[in-house]
């Protein structure tokens, strides 16, 4: 097998200021095949223009979960580019072209991205790994983690997803979350093991459950609209 030219791997991080949400692009600089992760409906035209400028041949549109605080633009990207919509299998999203299972991979150019089932924030949360980077959606945030009080969230499952799956990656693995509310853009496994205030490596399950069950957070303003539309891949 020919050796993969790692220098051909390209990565872009896009931030939405209204929802503090990250969208990601990964692509092969030689073949131009790529993937967009967690695209936002309101930013569709801007992101499509960016993809066209970079001459990316979009193969897949990936949503890490059924979001409750913004609406995906998956169906719009599918219509515009012919790319396939991907959700984690447990979501059972009917409009998805691929319901990806834990451990399955998507290929783009010379590279691939691997799905990691990480339930807890929601039942269907899926993280994705490629080339030293973990895209963790709302499962693992920088110094925090996703809430567990709706969409079949479960603090025990979230604890196991982080401790028994994500924290097993090499400690220099880069963490790219679905959101950040404090201006941070990236972390690493070793940083989160040491400094994550909710789920550091030394946090016990008992203490974590107590933390998550007493957060008393307000319900996301868009939850009713967002979940309904995201189950339709963003199309009304």
N, C-alpha and C positions, 0 to 999 in steps of 0.2 A: 504494500500500500504506500502511495506517495505520502511524504511527510507534509502535514498541514503547515502552511505559512501563518504563524500566529500574528504576524504584523498586519495581516489582512483583516483582522477582527476590528470592527468599528462599533462605537457605543456613543449614544447621546442621551442626555437627561433633560427633560422638559418639565417646568414647574408651572402649575396653575395657582395664581395668587388668591383667587376667590375661595377655593376649597382646600388649598394647601396640599394639593395632590400632585404626585409625580407620574409622568408618562415616560416610557423608555423606548428607545429604538436600538436594536442590535442588528448588524448586517455585515456581510462579507464584502470587503472593499473591491475584490476582484470580480466576483460574479454579480454583485449588487443585490443579491437575495437577502431579505431581512424580515424582521418580526417587530411589531409594535405591541407594547405591554401597557394595559390599563389606559386606553385613550378616552378622552372626555368629549362628550357631545358638543359642548359650546366651543371647543377648540378644533373641531373637525377641519374646517376650511384652512385654518392656519397650519395645522399639522400635515394636511394633505399637500399643501403647497411646499412645505419643507421637504417632505418625502420626494416630491417631484423634482425639486431643486437638487437633491442629493442623488437623483436617479436610482432610487431604491425600488427593486422589484419585490413588492410586499407579498410574502407568502402566507403569513399567519397574523391574526389579530387575537391577542391573548388577554383574557380577563382573569385576574387572580382570584376573584370571587364575585358574587352578586352584591354589588356595592349598595350602600344605604345612604350615601351622602353626595353622590353625583351620578349622572347618567352616562353610560358608555356610548361611544360612537362606533361600535363594532359593525352594526349593520350598514352604516354609511360607508365605512372603509371597504366592506365586502362589495357593495354596489359599485364603488368607484374603482376598485383595483382587482376584484376577483379573488382576493385573499380569503382564506378559510378562518372562520371564527372558532376559537378554542376556549373551553371552560373545563374546570375539573369535573371528572365523571360524577361525583357525588351531587353536584348541583342539579343534574338532570335538566339543564336548560335546553328546551326543545329546539330553539333556533340555532344552536351550535352545530357546526359541521363536524367538530371533533370533541368528544367528551374524553379528555385525556386521563389515563390511569396513572397511579403512583409508579414512578420509574420509567415511564414511556418518554420517548424523545421526539422532538421535531427538528428536522434538518433544514438549514439555510446555508446555501453555498457549501463551503468546506467544514462548516461548524454544525453543532447541534445544541439544543437546550433541553434539559431534563426536568420533568415534572416531579414535584415532591408534595404529596398530600400532607397538608398541615392544618387540620381542622382545629377549631377552638374559638376563634373570633366568630366565624360562621362554620357550619358543618362542611361546606364545600370549598373552603380555602385551599389554594394550591400555590406553593412557592415554586420558583424556577431557577435552575442553576446553569450557567454557561461561563466558561473561560475565567474562573476565579471570582465570579460575581453571583450573589444570591439576590434574586428579586423576591422579596418576602411579603409583598402586599401589605395587609394590615395585621399579619400574624406577629411579626417582630418589627417594632419601630426602633428608632434611635433613642436609647435609654428608656424605652417604654414598650408597650405591646397593645394590640387591639383589645377593645372591650369584649365582654362575653355574655351580654345580657339580652341579645335578640338573635333571630335567625338560627335557632338551635345552637347558639354559642355555649361553650362549656369550658370552665377554667381548668378542669382536669385534662381535657384533651389538648387545650392550648399549652399547658405546662409540658405535656409529653411531646407535643410537636416541636417545641423549642429545645427542650433538654435532650430528647432522644433522637432528634433528627437534625435540626439546624446547628446546634452546638457541637455536633460531631464533625462538622466540616473543619478543614485546616484553619488555624486561628488567624491567618492573614487573609482569609476569604473576605471580600468586600460585601457589605450589606447595603442594599438599595431598597428602601421601604416604599410603601404606597403613599405615605404622608409624612410631613414634618411640619410642626407648628412653631419652630424656634430658629429657623434659618439654617439648619444643618442639612447636608446633602448626602453624606455617606458615613458608614461606620465599618467596623470589622467584627468578626466573631470574638476575638479576644477582648475588644473594648466592651462589647455587650455582656460577655461573661463577667467582667470585672465591675462594670459601672451601671448596668441596667437596673433602675430603681425598683422595677416590679419583678424582674425575673433574672437576677444575676445567678451565677453558677452556684452560689451558696444558699439561694432562697429555697426554703422547704415548700413542699406541695401544700401543707397545711397553711402556712403563712400566705402563700400565693392565692389560695382560694379565699382567704379572709380579705385580702387586698381587693380582689376582683369583685367580690360580693358586696363590698361597702363603698364602691366608687361613687355611686349616686350621681351618675352623669345624666344630663338632659337628653331626651330623645332627639336623634338627628332631624333637623327641620324638613329634609327632603325624603325621609324614609319611605313614606307611602307611595309617592310618585316614583322615586328612584328604583325601589325594588320591583315594582310593577313593570316599569319600562325595561329594566335590566334583564328581567326574565324573558323579554322580547328582543334582547340584544340591542336595545336602545331605540327601537322603532315603535312608534305608537300604533 
